[in-house]
Amino acid sequence: MRPVRLDGRSLTQRTLVEVAHGAPVDLDADALKAVARAADFLAEQVAREEPIYGVSTGFGSNADKLLGGHPLRAPNASHRSLHRELQDNLIVTHAVCVGEPFAPEVVRAMLCIRINTLLRGHSGIRVETLQALTALLNAGVVPIVPQLGSVGASGDLAPLSHLAIVLLGGGEAFYQGERMPGGEALARAGLQPVTLSYKEGLALNNGTAQMLATGVLAVHRLEDLLETADIAAAMTIDAFAGRLGAFAEEVHALRPHPGQVRAATHLRALLAGSTLADIPYHLVPRFRGWTPGAWAGAEADAHNFDIAWDWVPTSQRHGREKFYARFRPFRGGKKHQPQDSYSLRCVPQVHGAVRDALDQARRVLDVELNSVTDNPLVFPDAQAEHVEQQVISAGHFHGMPLALAMSYVKAAIPVLASISERRLNKLVDPATNDGLPAFLIGNEDGTESGLMIVQYTAAAIVNDLTSRAMPASVYSIPTSANAEDHVSMGANEARHVLAMADDLGKVLALELMTAAQALDLRRDMINAARALADHGDVAVFAGKVQGGPALDADDRATFLSEVEGLRTELANAADFAPGRAVAAAHAAIRARVPFLARDRALDGDVQAAVRLVEDNLVLDAARGALNP
């Protein structure tokens, strides 16, 4: 992979994702000059015995303790200076996270972020130490960073210490897929441990790299999942033979929230070419259970369903004459109403609001990627009377900007999952699925459950997502003997979002699997009606319409005349099909998940559907249809 050039100022979310997935980095030569100036400045101030936080004082609640010229107790075996001991101890005592390790891509992103911020030249790290950190990343040494331990201020101290301790030859790391002691990983990669100098421990572990890395990777994943959610919604809309007016450009110009406008535009593109959406109500038949005599002749084995309409007698049309002048007097699967339910009609508003939440997070992440987030900040070129004006203690390590942005996204994830589950539920419920079979299965013998329990799984995931959506950022627990008396909990927030994104993908996969089944049934039922209309006479077709047999002679003639009109319209209709992009997404699903004609074990189908979303195969298919 092509190396990513880091200079402390131009790292993007896209390039960070590239590094996370294996791209090497190289360092800008001009940025390294600024790094060297700051390190030399600190060395000069130490030689002048200036008191500087984290360099010649302790950390946190120990900030009032000045380092002396000699140790007060017997020196340790390594005879380290107190300045070096201070930095080493900071790393080895702070690497105390617990839990499962972060995935390698998260750790690589953390390393890249830390290198980039140190390149700004305000942290005091030496060039050779920064180059050693870069060599660690490029060699494929991945420090093991357990997931639990950061409160998001002072930055991600504990997780970043797990990064730095490997640089010192301690801790653990993955190398070439194998877990081993950090020193062994360095040796196998041909690297040497680093000896820390002034402020270098603090420069390495004081910052927002964990919450930023997980936040960027989560947002990157959610961008794809938002597109996938639109595809799932579009497939469901086609399966419902839904109404497209709610997505019209002129409609959304009247309430132009950016995400909403984009979602509506995307839906229009996905549904372009559909002859199912906006189909006249009377052309959509209703499912009726299959019986051995339901179909005659060679078509008998081609169907596991029957179709039906209800004829509206002339006595029930009073006050509705204008409607029945436009639409034929038959009630089938599609309700005679100009609007669909909220989970279909309001997709732009709901999906769009989630898009806006993601856009806000993206803006915050963009700022943070090229910010300096450790403490104290070194300004070697500043004109000042006192060193306190050149080495300034501030609070850039505080993760609240990231925490609140991730809280917004965290609240949005269950919203997207919930509306997906509601669409799925509408598809399987015969009271709401506009004429499709219950649970999307024929079930003529009463032995089949179809996709009934798929909705249970989606409901369970949505509940779990909802219970995890409480913002961690609203609950600060002070640390460091109350020296750090307000913390962000942003690391937990971003970590939750990354994990929740995976579960959102599972809900969308279940909707796609269900929508594909419903789309097949809807299309097959309408096209079966077309075939029957094309090959049968009015008497045969009338057998599919309820409400006519008991009529008197005059009404019977009216009934047969109107049935013939329905039959002729269907016979002359072109094949009914979904939107072109929906069709491409449907084909990608059917390549892995076959149509469910009869009950079968569904565990493999569910796993395949989840992988289709994880691997972006449905998304890629739809994109390919939109951009041939």
N, C-alpha and C positions, 0 to 999 in steps of 0.2 A: 504494500500500500504506500502511496505517496506520503512523505513526511509532512506534518503540520508544523508550520513556523509559529513559534510563540514569541511574543514581544511584550506581553503584559497589557496590551491595549486593544487587540483585535480578535480575541478568541470569540467564536460564535457557538451557539448551541449545536449547529450542524457539525462543525469541526470537532467539538467535544465528543459528540456521539461517534464520530469516526475514530478518534483516539480510544474511546471506550471499547470499541470493537476491533482494536488491533493496530491502528495506524501509529507509526512512531512520531516523535517530535524532534525538532531541532530548535536551538535558541538564537535569538537575534543578537548580533554582535554589539549593536549600539545599546541595547537593553543591558547587556552584561557590563558595560562600562558604568552605568548607573548603579548596578549591584555592587561593583567593586568600590565605588566612591563611598557608599553607605557603610560598607564593612570597614574600610580604612578609617573613616570618621569615628566609628565606635572604638576601634583599637586605640586611636589617639586619645579619646576621652577617658578610656580606662587607664591609659598611661598617666594621665593627668589626675587620676583618682577622683574623677567626677562621679557623684552618686546618680545612677541611672536605673530606673525600674527594670527589673528582669535581666539586668547586666551586672550591676554591682549591688543589687538588693534582692531580697527574696520575692516570691510571687504571691499574688492574692492577699490573703490576710497576713502573710509574712513580708509584705512590702515595706514595713518599718524596720526590717532587719538589714543592716548594712554588712557587706562582706568585708572581713578584715584582711590583713596582709598574710596572716598565718592561721592555720586551723587551731581551734581551741582544744581539740582532742587529738589523739594520735592520728597521724595521716594514714590513709588507707594504703593498701599494698601497691596500688598503681601510682601513688604519689601525684595524683592529679592536682592541678591548681583548684582553688575554690571556685573560680569562674567556670572552669570546665565541669567540675563536680555539680555545680548548680544546674547546668544545662543537661548533663547526662541524667541526673536524678529527676529532672522534670519529665523526661521521656519515660524512663523505666518505671516511675511510680504512677504515671498517668495512663499507662496502657492496661486498663482494667475492665474493658468492655466484656460483656457476656452474650451468650446466644449463638445462633447459627451465623457463619461468616456471610458477609455480603458477597454477591456474585462478582466474578472477576471484572466485568465491565463497569460495575459501580466503583470498585477500587481503582481501576485504571483512570476513570474520570476524576476521582479524588486527587490522584497524583498529578494529573494534567492541570487541574485547577490550582493546586498548591504551587506548582512550578510557575504557572503564568502569573499569579499574584506576586510571587517573590521577585519576578523579573521587573517589577515597577521600580525597584531600588529604594524602597522605604522600610525595609525589614531588617537590614543589617546582616544578612547571610552572606557568606563568602562565595565567590564564583565557583570555586572547586567543590563546595558542598552542593550547590545547586546543580552543577554538572553531574555529580554523583547521583543525585535524585533522578535526574533525567536518564542517566545510564540504567538505573534500576527499572524505570518504566520501559525503556526501549529494549532491554534484555528479556522482557517478559516475566520478570519476577513480580509476583502479585502478593503483597502482604496480606495476611489473614486478619481481617477486621471484623470482629463480632459486632452484631447489629445494635446491641443495647448498651448505652452508656453516655450518650451526649445529652446535655440539657440545652444546647444551642446558645450558650454564652458561659464562659469566654470562648466563643466559637465551639468547635467540635473537638475539645481538648483530648478526650480519651480515644476516640476513633483515630484522630490524626497521630496520636502517640503510637498506635499500632502500626501506622505507616512508617514513622520515623525509627522505631525500635529495630526494624529490619535493616535499615540503613546503617545502624550501629553494630549489626551482626547478631542481634537478639530476636526475640519473638519467633513467629512462624510465617511461612509463605508457601504459596503454590509456585512450582516451577515445572514447566512442561507437563502440567496436569497432575503433579504429585505434591502432596503436602509434606513439608519437612521443616526443620529448624531454619530460622532466618539466616544464620551464618552459613549453613550448608547450601542454601539457595544462592547466596552471593558467590560462594566458591564455585559452584557448578556453572554459574553464569560468567565466571571470570572477573568478578568484581571484588573490591576490597572494602572492609568496613570503614566508616568515616569517624574521625575524631572531631567533636564539636568545639566551636569557639564561641565568642561572646554573642549572646542572644540567639544563637542558632537553634537551640531546642525550642525556644519560644516562637521563633519564626516558623519552625516546622509544624508545631502543633496548635497554634493559636489562629483560628480562622474558621470559615463557614463551608469548608470543602465537602463534608459529608452531606449536609442538607442541600447544598447547591448541586452536587453530583446526582443525588437521588431525585431532586426536583427536576433537573434537566431531562434525565432519562424517563421520568414519569410523564412529563409534558410531551416528550417526543413520542412515547407510546400512545398517549391519549389523543394526539393529533390523528394518528391512523385509526384509532378506535372511533373517533367522531365521524370520520368518513364511513367507516364500516357501519356505524349506527344509522347513518343516512341511507345506506344501501339496504339494510335490514328493514327500515321503515318503508322504503320504496317498494321492496318486494312484497311486504305486507299490504301496502296500498293496492298494488296490482292484484294480489290475491283476493282483496275485498271488492275489486272493480270500483275503486274509490273515486272521489270527486276531486278534480285538480284545481278548481277555482281558488281554493284557499292558499295556493302556492303562487298565484299570479304575480307578476312583477309589479303591476300597478297597485296591488293590495299592499305589498310590503314597502312600497315607497311612502305610504301614509304613516308608517311606524318604523323608521329606518334604523333600528338597532343593527350594528354591523354584522354580528353573528347571525341574527335572524335573516337578514337579507341574503347572506352567503348560504345559509341552510336552504332557503327557498330556491335559490338559484341552482344549487346542487340537486335538489329533488326534481326540479324541472328537467335538468339534463339527464338524470338517471331514468326518468319516466318517458323521455322523448321516444316516440314511435309506438307507444303502448296503444293497443286497441281494446284493452280491457278497462283501463281507466276511462271514466265518463261514458261508458257503454249505456245505452238506454235501459231503463229499469226493466222493461218488459222482456228484454232478450235474455235475462239472467235466470236460468231455471233454479228450482229448489231441489236439494237432495231428497230422495225418497228411497227407503230401504229396498235392496235388490230382492227380487223373488224370481223363481225359475221361469215364470211366464212374462217377465218384465220386458224382455227384448226377443224379437223373433228372428229367425233365419241365421245367417252367418255371423251377425253381430252379437249373438247371444253370449259368446265367450269373451267378448272384447270389453265388457263392463262389469264392474262389481258394485254398481249403483243404478238406481232408477232416477228419473227426473220428473218434475211436476211443476205446474202453475195452478193458481186459483183464478178462475174467471170472475170478473166483477159484473154481476147482472145489471141491466139497465136501471133497475129500481134503486140501486145503490150509488148512482152517479150524479144525483141531483146536487147542484152547486159545484160540481167538479167537471163539468162538461169541457171547459177549456183545457184542463189537464189531460182528459182522455181524448181530446182532439190532437194532442201532441204525442201522447204515449198510449199504446194499446192497452185495453182494459184487462190486463193480466198481472197478477202478483206472483212473483217468483222468489228468488233468493235475495234480491236487492230491495231494501225498503224504499218506499216512495217518499224520500226526503232529500232536500238539496244539500245536506251537510252530513259529514261523517262525525263519529265520536271524537272527543278531544285527543285521544292518543294517536289518531290519524291526522285530524285537521290541524292540530296545534304543534305538529312536529317542528316547523320552523321556529316557533316561539320558544319551545323547550330546548331543542338541540342548539338553537342559536344562543340562548342564554348560557349554556355550557361552553360554547365557543368563546363567548365574551369573557367568561371566567378564565379560560385558558389563555386568552390574549393578554389579560392583565398579569397573569403569572409569567407569561413569556417576557413582558416588558421588565418586570422586576429581575428575572433571571439574566436578561441581557445586561443590565446595569451591574449586577453582582459579579458576572463572569470576568470583568476587567477592573474590579475594585481591589483595593488593599484592605484586608480584613483582620490583620493581626495588631498587636499592641505591645509596646508603644510604637509610634510611627517616627521614623527617622527622616529628618530634613537636613541633609548634610550641607546643602548649598544656601541655607537660610542665613541671613545676617541677623545675629542675635547677641545680646550681652551675656546670656546665661544658657547653659546646655539644656535647661528645661524648655527653652523656646525652640530647640532643635530636635529634641527627643520628647515627643508629646504623648502623654497617656490620654487615650480617648476610648471610644466604645464601638469601633467598626466591627468588632467580633460579634456584636449582639445580632442574633438572627431574626429579630422580629419582622423586618421587611419580607424576608422569605417565609417566615412562619405564617403571617397573615395571608400572603398570596397563596400558600399551600392550603390554608384553611378554607379559602374560597373554592379552590379546586376540589378539595376533599368533600365539601358539601355538595358540589355539582355532580360527583360521580354517582351517588345513589339516585339522583334525579334522572340521569340518563338510563341507568339500569332499571329504574321503576317504570318509566314509560315504555321501555322495551318489553318488560314482563307483562304490562297491561295489554300491549298489542298481541303478544303471544297468547295471553288468556282469551282475548276476543276471538282468536282463530280457532281455539279448541272448544269453545263453549257454544253449543247449538243455539242458545238464546241470543247470541250476539254476533255469530259468524256469517250472517247473511246467507243462509241456505246451504252451508257446507255440512257434512256429516259430523256428528258429535265426536270430538277427539280425533277428527280427521281420519277415520277408519270406517269401512263399510259395516262391519259388525252384524251381518245378517243373522248369525246364529246366537248372538248375545254373549260371545266368549272373548271378545277382544277389547283391549283398553286403548290401543292406538298410542297417541302422544299425550295421554292424560297426565302421566307422572312427570313428563318433561316440565310442565308448568310448575309442579311442586318444587322441583330442583331450582328453577329460576326464582321462585318465591323465597326459598330458603336463602339463596345468595343475596337477593335484594335486602332481606331482613338483616343479614349479617353485615352488609355494606352500610346500611342505615345505622346500625348500632355502633359501628366504628367511625361514624362521621363527626362525632363531637370534636370540636377544635381542641387540640392539645395546647394551642397557644394561649388559651384563656386561663390556664392554670399554671402559675409559676411557683416553683418550689426553690427557695433560696439555697445557695451553696457557699462553700469556702468560708465557713464561720460568719455568714452574713455579709462578707465583703462583696460577694456576688449576690445581691439581695433581690434581683429581678432578672429572670432568665426567660428565653423565648420558647423553649421546647420545640424549636423548628426542626430539629433533627428527627424527632418522632413524627412530626407532621408530614415531612417529605417522605419518610420511610413508609408511613401508612399509605400515602397516595400512590407510591410505586407498587405496593402490594395490592391495593384496591383496584388499580388499573387492570391487573391480571384477572381479577374476579369479574370486573365489568365485561371483559372480553368473553368470559364464559356465558354470561347472560345473553350477549349479542349472538354468540354461536347458537344457543338454544332457540332464539327467535329465528335466525336464518334457517336452521334445520326445519322448524315448524312452518315457516312461511313458504319454503320450497315445497313441502308436502301440500299445503293449502293451494298454492299456485297451480300445481299439477292437477289437483282435483277441480279447481275452478275452470281451468282451461279445458280439461277433458269433458266436464259436464256441458259447457257451452258448445264445444265442438261436436259433442255427441248429439246435442239438440240440432245443430246444423246438419249433421249427417242424416238424422232421422227426417228432418224437414226436406232435405234434398231427395231422399229416396222413398219417402212414404207419401200416401195420399192424406187428405184432410181427416178421414175417419181414423186412420192409424195415429195421426198426430193428436187428434182430439182425445185419445185415450190417455194422454199425458196431462190433460187439463181437467182439473176437478171443478165441479159446479154446473156441468152441462147435461148429464144424462137424464135428469128428472124434469126437464123443461117441457112446456107445451110446444106445439108445432111452430108458432111464430117466434117464440124465444129461441127455440132450437135452431131455426134458420139463422137468426142473428148470431147465435153462438158459433155455429159452423162457419159463417161468413167471416167472423172476427178471428177464429182459429186459423182459417185459411190465410188471412192477412198476416198473422204471426208466422205461420209456416213459410209463406213466400218470402217475408223479410229475412228470416233466418237462412233459408235456402240460398238467397242471393248475397248473403253477407260473406265477406272475406274471412279467412282464418283469424281467430282471435289470439293475440299474443301479448306478452308483457313488453315493457320498454326494452330497448336494445341493450342498455347497460345492465338492467335487471336480468335479462335473459342470459347475458354472459356470466353474471354472478351465480345464477341458478345452475348453469352448466358446470361451473367450478364445484358447486356443492354436489351435484349428481355424479361427478367423477369419483367422489369418495363416499357419498351417502346415498344409497339407492332409494327409490320410491318405496313406501311402506304399503304394499298391497294387502298383507296379512300380518298379524302380530309376529314379531321375532325379537330376539334378544337385542336390546338397544344400546347396551353399554359401549360396544364398539362404534356405533353410529355417533353417539354423543362425543366420544373421544376424538373421532375423526373431525366432527364439526368444530370442536375446540381448537384442534390443530390447524384447521383451515383459517381460523381467525388469527391464531398466534403467528402463523407463517405468512399472513397477509395475502393468501391465495385468492380469497373472494375479493378483497380490495383490489388486487392487481388485475383480476379479470374485468372488474367494472371499469377501472381506469383505462385498461386497454381498449374497451369498447367506446369510452368517451374520447380517447385520443389515439385513434387507429394509426 
